[in-house]
Amino acid sequence: MVIGLYFGLQLVFTNPPWHTNDEDRHFYNAWRFAHGQFKPTVENKKSGYMIPPKLYNQARSSQGIRFDEKTKINKNTFDVQKRVKYNARDAEYHKIPLINKLPVGFIPHIIGIKIGEVFKKNPLTVHWWARSFGLFTFLLIVFFAIKTIPVFKNVMMLVALAPMSLYQASSVTYDMLCNATTFLIIAYVVKWIYQENSISRKDLLLFFGAFLILIFSKSGYYVVPFLALMVPSQKFGFSYPKIKLILILVFITFIPDLTWQQYIKSLHLPGSGAFQNDFAFGLKKSIMYHLQDIPTLISNLALNVLSQGKDWIIGCIGRFGYSYIPLPNVWIFAYVIILFVIAAIDHNVDFKLTLSQRGISALIMLASVGALLAAFYFSFTPIGAKAIFGAQGRYFIPILPLILLQVIGTVSISGKKYLSLATVLISIVFLYQTISFLDETFYHAN
Amino acid sequence: MSKKRKHTNQPLKSNGNKKDPGRKSKAKSSLKKEEIWSFKNVSFNNFIPLLIALIFFSILWFRPLDIKITDPWYEGIALIDSANKVTEKELKNLLLDEAGEKLSEQVRKHPYHARVHYLYGYYWLQRQNWDSVIYHEREAIRIGAGGVVEQVEFKAQEMLNYAIGKKVNPLINSGNNEEALKVLEYATTKNMNNPEIDRSKGIIYLRKGDNDRALGCFLRYEKSQPNNVLNLTNIGLSYMRKNNLDSARFYINRAIKLDPNHNRAKQLNAQLNPQNQ
């Protein structure tokens, strides 16, 4: 918690404003929710929102910086930017994508914005407030997840405090809530496997609550909670637990479609215009196209993993913002090795997974990864393309504990009493290096 | 009433398997080296997932297979690029033929992709088949205009403008006005910028004696090319034919100011102002 707070806050202020992927759009969405704009404004047959021009312009002015030697940021510019004040009522229409996004993923940022505006309606400082509240929420949920999980605590900490994970947590994005709740869901499952007692009603409600928040924040990780199928049936304390569990999870998966999306559809909005129009995209069309040649589909997916896998690993551990600047490869390589090693040794000798449990966890892991890749291949990749488009490493962060769970209990060593200390030191070293790296990369030396 | 179990380090009966730690170390020390590495050994079996994970990670990281994935339409473009680097005509044609086959297949399979039309138009540009360039770039603009990122319409319009010039100028110069006009009408793209279409159309209408339409085209062209002397002269001529001599003088004077030695402008000026001769 302390490490996360210290380095997380450093990331809040070191990460250039609105630099995280899609952060400008997420910030506009959080801002308009904070000001009660749940229904888009339609102008010129396009949907958008009313945003104060000073706020919009300051966010926009931060885009497109290449961060080479000539185009770094001078920290003095923040002093100038902090003098700008906007009037929330002095708003003008802006066409903004992501009109159908739910507000749940932005709740912590909305709170941050509201509090920030009490002090000063300056885009930059309000933005920092929003980031900070996102960070606090992430750390709270992760703290609870680490407290809950009986084994694998060190791994959970390393995943949550991985450079990219903390970077996302300290940005205005619904990825923060998505990542944190997924960690919590996995923590509950491990706890239920470990414990001897029946699962309490409180635990079940919190588990389903976490899934609800996850599904309302970001779609795509519906498979993860099915990890609960690893838990022996007798621990649930009611009849036909697995069937009931599946039904409840499937029902929860559809709640956003049955509620918020229906509300958006009822508005008959014209849409904010095509974001990318040089290629045709479409889930149904793409699936129909690829079903004509399933072996090629499978081989394409496999080839994509082999050709883009390294980029995804880099993106999962440390590739920052719109500029896609990665941490040095050696750091990322080292972090991944550390994760695997600690995942292998971070267990109690009495925590054993049966073959069927390992099988279920492997299946859920593969299904999660497969679902993610399939979603990008069918929805975000041009129909008929071979290369998966749009899949970034940061999308694997929620599934990372699940991947590492595959090696839990594989190495038994003694002398693990220093493991927690080693984990803390590793986190500190990597995060310190990350902050230094970002500071050097994005800013002119004073 | 269920007890809440504290998470301690005391061994629990997880999954019904009790473990005696002492028994385990005695068992391990009595194993021979080959037994440790055999599949019958429990510890080695446990290590397999980690081994698989590390091997898989290494394959992804070090990329020993060096796999590159190219979308099928970009494979066609790669062949065109290769053809452009080659000087030998036969090889160049072979590469272009292959590129053409690939791209035409992609256009057949994916007629909804604006960029595929754009790339296929680029292929026809290499072949100097201006009708095909015009058709495919027009399709690219029709299907693909309006996106926020990866915009295809502007590059497609540049190629379209180029192809129109290449197609239409010879037709106009050879007096084939009707066909030139058909091409121009067909190639006009809504909301896109091609002032040359107006210029060419203006010339055709002027030759046909349709002064009103010619004037309309020249005046639109003048907005994007205000200092084009020939166009100013054409505007002047159109006004002259409509007997609007004041407007004609205005534009001819502008043309002469910009280029006092422009023959056409001087001729028209002489006609407008015979007293100055």
Interface residues (C-beta under 8 A of the other chain):
Chain A: P97 P150 I193 Y194 Q195 E196 N197 S198 S200 P232 G273 A274 F275 Q276 N277 D278 F279 A280 N300 L303 N304 V305 L306 S307 Q308 G309 K310 I313 F333 V336 I337 F340 A344 N348 V349 D350 F351 K352 L353 T354 R358 P382 I383 G384 A385 K386 A387 I403 Q406 V407 G409 T410 V411 S412
Chain B: S2 K3 K4 R5 H7 N9 P11 L12 K13 S14 N15 N17 K19 P21 S43 N46 F47 I48 P49 L50 A53 L54 F57 I59 L60 W61 R63 L65 I67 K68 I69 T70 D71 P72 Q106 K109 H110 Y112 H113 A114 R115 Y118 I143 G144 A145 G146 G147 V148 V149 E150 Q151 V152
